Amino acid sequence: MIQIRTSLLAGLALLLLTAPLSAETYLLDESDAREILSDELGDHAAQFAFPPGERLEYSIRYWGVPIATASLEVVRWIEWQGRRYAHVVGLGDTKAVFSTFYPIHDRTEAWIDIDSLQTRRTATHTRHGHDKETHERVDFEWDAHFLHMVEDKRHRKRRREVGFDFGPFVHDTFDAFYAVRTLPLGVGNTFELPVYANRKVYGLLIEVARRGSVDWNGRRLDTLVVKPKSLLDGEALGNGLGELQVSANGRRVPLELEGWFETTNGFKIGRVQAKLVHWKSGKDGFAPAEPAPKREPEVAVETRRGMPIWQVPEEVERMRRERGLTAYSRKIPLEPGANPAR
């Protein structure tokens, strides 16, 4: 995916669709992970309101020209090491004509705890152009408030390893997408979510500007118009101007995104539009909350150059000492034939 410095929701405009999912293609999998069946939930309902099988597909246009489709899906719920996770997958592939001069093939996955709404791990595999390939893996240690990132840029023969103190609470880009849908959205409301991306904690500012409506599958749907914006150290990044329309009722389904955005290298992308073409609510047998439960967001922490400034609890400090966890960032050569980032 082209790296976007604007709202993480705006990045949805550049998520691209590939083939149907299968277990053999998962980037995130463990031999002892077990898929959760609907009849196992009983009274132990999930806080994560988006069930297995929820799939959103979008048509992407650039200056009115269709360049791609977009997809995001909760492929399954699993149990692993005593915790329950939603396995979320985004896929990417440019349309045939666009791929002739700049092909993009992306896959990104996340495990989101369906009880605590914390992301446990993410994995990404991107191939851009004819020679750029990147693998990335991020693992979150929530009791130590620390994450580990490994990024392999195979075309540069380089690996970057990072250890990062993410502060009291942080969202990943995937769980931020779902977290926004559970906020008590109302016209005039503003929320800020702390989000980890690119070795920094950003503020994802969500402003509900007004009510609106869109045509979808022959129906006129009421919407809430959301203006997302990224902050760094409390200051707005001048990197785009877009509006996202979400359904006013039900599970706050993102219906349409339109605006312009700026990449990390300063390249501006104008007149980007993403429109929902298909939404599957979930697999039979799973009963998601309707609408999604509304909750207040975690308070964004103060940062300096994207690094959280906070009083680390004594118990967390003790865990970090026992595990030898310290902040670091290093680059090392990537050996030929090395396994992807794990």
Secondary structure, 3 states (H helix, E strand, C coil): CCCECCCCCHHHHHCCCCCCCCHHHCCCCCCCCEECCHHHCCCCCCCCCCCCCCEEEEEEEECCEEEEEEEEEEEEEEEECCEEEEEEEEEEECCHHHHCCCCEEEEEEEEEECCCCCEEEEEEEEEECCCEEEEEEEEEECCCCEEEEEEEEHHHCEEEEEEEECCCCCECHHHHHHHHCCCCCCCCCEEEEEEEECCEEEEEEEEEEEEEEEEECCEEEEEEEEEEEEEECCEECCCEEEEEEEECCCCCCEEEEEEEEEECCCCEEEEEEEEEEEEECCCCCCCCCCCCCCCCCCCCCCEECCEECCCCCHHHHHHHHHHCCCCEEEEEECCCCCCCCC
